[in-house]
Amino acid sequence: MIQPVAIIGAGPFGLSTAAHLRARGIPVRVFGDPMVSWRDHMPEGMLLKSTPAASNLDAPQRGHNLVDYCDAAGIPRLVTDEDIVPVETFIAYGRWFQEKLVPELEQVRVVSVDRRPGGGFELKLDSGETFAARAVVVATGLSGLAHLPPELAAAAVDGATPTGPFSHSSQHHDLTRFSGKELMVIGAGQSALETAALAAEAGARVRVVSRGHGRVAFGAPPWNQPRLRPESPFGRAWSLWALTYYPHPYRFLPEQTRHYLVRRVLGPLGAWWLKDRFDGKVEVCEVAGVVGASASDGSPALTVRTHAGSTEELTADHVIAATGYRVDIAAMDFLGHELRTRLAVSRGAPRLGAGYVSSVPGLYFTGLPAAASYGPVMRFVCGTEFASPRLVKHLAAAHA
Ligand SMILES: Cc1cc2nc3c(=O)[nH]c(=O)nc-3n(C[C@H](O)[C@H](O)[C@H](O)COP(=O)(O)OP(=O)(O)OC[C@H]3O[C@@H](n4cnc5c(N)ncnc54)[C@H](O)[C@@H]3O)c2cc1C
């Protein structure tokens, strides 16, 4: 019997990769909770920052874009850059895509992946089943990679939790729990600004604590984009156009440049439509840095260094760190020890070659863990358009 390819992950990248493998007739087993990052780890009522055109899960067959889902569901079409995609619509689109193109999805966790002596991999599932796969695609996205600044991690003695003094933005779905409370949100990216706006709309008094000067900013609306620059799913700019459509040479850039661009390009900037919901409703506190945190009697306090050079203490009922995600192979504990030590990494992220293959033949990474090799577009759903066909082409040729 031909050993299947195993895909770990049922978010946009795992589902898109699976659709491409199935279309080539390659046996595949796909594991994960479909669209769970969007369903459980993002706030209810969130709107996508990406435009409809940048919110498609890539498939080899026509008819599986967001707009096709809108038609099938009988809801108004989301097409133009001014149409805003509610997270609930996007989750339903992902489920529809999965039911049509990846119907055999197995909603179980992969507990371990190890190399087999004769080649290929051995996977263990939390159902207790063990099986052999000829190749493995890791598409675990944001899972387990939430980043908490060290000051907060040290102060959160019982760990970060929505009911304790400190939490990470990924731990929140229902922000109405903060109604009538004082909330501090650390960060200046879309996640921080939208979490703050949604909590304020739910009746919380919210302060955003942001490092640097003028970092809380919002993008230009679609009708105000610069002309004479090429279009990309993220706006009109040469850099965005190149990074979106030509990520091939990215992995040959110097290591420092690659990691810098992943962090900075398409980095902290609120969506154009969020500005009116934010300004005047959320207080902004710009600081030089957060230097300490504590929680006495369960109430959190942040010690911040001001731009004038002094230190100040800020208090609230709860602090949410909207401080993003860090790729770290060490956090992917389902990868066996021997496999992890054999993997070539660059600052914690796997170093990938052509076709998204790691330094261990047959082991592929896509989505966020691939961003250090293929650029910032891998942090977004539209990255599936570049990644999925190339990964699957490589895998099909190497494991025919
Ligand atoms: C607040 C917020 C807003 C965002 N907004 C946008 C946006 O507007 N547009 C955009 O393009 N991107 C946005 N992103 C980024 C977006 O989340 C990612 O691009 C996308 O989810 C990545 O998809 P993925 O398939 O790689 O991983 P995920 O969607 O994170 O899916 C991970 C999958 O892996 C599975 N999994 C994990 N571990 C295991 C295991 N051991 N065994 C089995 N399965 C496992 C999970 O069950 C899940 O199915 C946003 C991110 C955040 C945090």
Ligand as a Chemical Component Dictionary entry (heavy atoms), coordinates in Angstrom:
data_LIG
# 
_chem_comp.id                   LIG 
_chem_comp.type                 NON-POLYMER 
_chem_comp.pdbx_formal_charge   0 
_chem_comp.three_letter_code    LIG 
# 
loop_
_chem_comp_atom.comp_id 
_chem_comp_atom.atom_id 
_chem_comp_atom.alt_atom_id 
_chem_comp_atom.type_symbol 
_chem_comp_atom.charge 
_chem_comp_atom.model_Cartn_x 
_chem_comp_atom.model_Cartn_y 
_chem_comp_atom.model_Cartn_z 
_chem_comp_atom.pdbx_ordinal 
LIG C1  C1  C 0 -6.124 38.646 15.230 1  
LIG C2  C2  C 0 -5.638 38.161 13.896 2  
LIG C3  C3  C 0 -6.200 38.635 12.733 3  
LIG C4  C4  C 0 -5.755 38.180 11.481 4  
LIG N1  N1  N 0 -6.334 38.693 10.358 5  
LIG C5  C5  C 0 -5.903 38.270 9.157  6  
LIG C6  C6  C 0 -6.495 38.783 7.962  7  
LIG O1  O1  O 0 -7.366 39.641 7.979  8  
LIG N2  N2  N 0 -6.055 38.285 6.768  9  
LIG C7  C7  C 0 -5.068 37.340 6.684  10 
LIG O2  O2  O 0 -4.726 36.941 5.587  11 
LIG N3  N3  N 0 -4.481 36.857 7.798  12 
LIG C8  C8  C 0 -4.870 37.292 9.021  13 
LIG N4  N4  N 0 -4.293 36.799 10.153 14 
LIG C9  C9  C 0 -3.232 35.780 10.007 15 
LIG C10 C10 C 0 -3.908 34.411 9.886  16 
LIG O3  O3  O 0 -4.318 33.971 11.141 17 
LIG C11 C11 C 0 -3.008 33.389 9.291  18 
LIG O4  O4  O 0 -2.597 33.844 8.026  19 
LIG C12 C12 C 0 -3.700 32.049 9.033  20 
LIG O5  O5  O 0 -4.602 31.662 10.031 21 
LIG C13 C13 C 0 -2.657 31.024 8.931  22 
LIG O6  O6  O 0 -3.301 29.840 8.540  23 
LIG P1  P1  P 0 -2.653 28.455 8.852  24 
LIG O7  O7  O 0 -3.421 27.440 8.084  25 
LIG O8  O8  O 0 -1.187 28.486 8.615  26 
LIG O9  O9  O 0 -2.824 28.224 10.446 27 
LIG P2  P2  P 0 -4.035 28.330 11.444 28 
LIG O10 O10 O 0 -5.198 29.024 10.836 29 
LIG O11 O11 O 0 -3.475 28.865 12.709 30 
LIG O12 O12 O 0 -4.454 26.791 11.664 31 
LIG C14 C14 C 0 -3.658 25.904 12.403 32 
LIG C15 C15 C 0 -4.225 24.498 12.290 33 
LIG O13 O13 O 0 -3.273 23.592 12.839 34 
LIG C16 C16 C 0 -3.975 22.635 13.630 35 
LIG N5  N5  N 0 -3.011 22.035 14.562 36 
LIG C17 C17 C 0 -2.093 22.653 15.334 37 
LIG N6  N6  N 0 -1.362 21.719 16.008 38 
LIG C18 C18 C 0 -1.841 20.500 15.638 39 
LIG C19 C19 C 0 -1.517 19.150 15.977 40 
LIG N7  N7  N 0 -0.528 18.847 16.837 41 
LIG N8  N8  N 0 -2.217 18.142 15.413 42 
LIG C20 C20 C 0 -3.217 18.413 14.525 43 
LIG N9  N9  N 0 -3.553 19.672 14.160 44 
LIG C21 C21 C 0 -2.883 20.695 14.715 45 
LIG C22 C22 C 0 -5.097 23.431 14.267 46 
LIG O14 O14 O 0 -6.130 22.554 14.732 47 
LIG C23 C23 C 0 -5.529 24.271 13.051 48 
LIG O15 O15 O 0 -6.397 23.522 12.258 49 
LIG C24 C24 C 0 -4.719 37.225 11.413 50 
LIG C25 C25 C 0 -4.143 36.728 12.589 51 
LIG C26 C26 C 0 -4.583 37.192 13.815 52 
LIG C27 C27 C 0 -3.934 36.652 15.052 53 
# 
loop_
_chem_comp_bond.comp_id 
_chem_comp_bond.atom_id_1 
_chem_comp_bond.atom_id_2 
_chem_comp_bond.value_order 
_chem_comp_bond.pdbx_ordinal 
LIG C1  C2  SING 1  
LIG C2  C3  SING 2  
LIG C2  C26 DOUB 3  
LIG C3  C4  DOUB 4  
LIG C4  N1  SING 5  
LIG C4  C24 SING 6  
LIG N1  C5  DOUB 7  
LIG C5  C6  SING 8  
LIG C5  C8  SING 9  
LIG C6  O1  DOUB 10 
LIG C6  N2  SING 11 
LIG N2  C7  SING 12 
LIG C7  O2  DOUB 13 
LIG C7  N3  SING 14 
LIG N3  C8  DOUB 15 
LIG C8  N4  SING 16 
LIG N4  C9  SING 17 
LIG N4  C24 SING 18 
LIG C9  C10 SING 19 
LIG C10 O3  SING 20 
LIG C10 C11 SING 21 
LIG C11 O4  SING 22 
LIG C11 C12 SING 23 
LIG C12 O5  SING 24 
LIG C12 C13 SING 25 
LIG C13 O6  SING 26 
LIG O6  P1  SING 27 
LIG P1  O7  DOUB 28 
LIG P1  O8  SING 29 
LIG P1  O9  SING 30 
LIG O9  P2  SING 31 
LIG P2  O10 DOUB 32 
LIG P2  O11 SING 33 
LIG P2  O12 SING 34 
LIG O12 C14 SING 35 
LIG C14 C15 SING 36 
LIG C15 O13 SING 37 
LIG C15 C23 SING 38 
LIG O13 C16 SING 39 
LIG C16 N5  SING 40 
LIG C16 C22 SING 41 
LIG N5  C17 SING 42 
LIG N5  C21 SING 43 
LIG C17 N6  DOUB 44 
LIG N6  C18 SING 45 
LIG C18 C19 SING 46 
LIG C18 C21 DOUB 47 
LIG C19 N7  SING 48 
LIG C19 N8  DOUB 49 
LIG N8  C20 SING 50 
LIG C20 N9  DOUB 51 
LIG N9  C21 SING 52 
LIG C22 O14 SING 53 
LIG C22 C23 SING 54 
LIG C23 O15 SING 55 
LIG C24 C25 DOUB 56 
LIG C25 C26 SING 57 
LIG C26 C27 SING 58 
# 
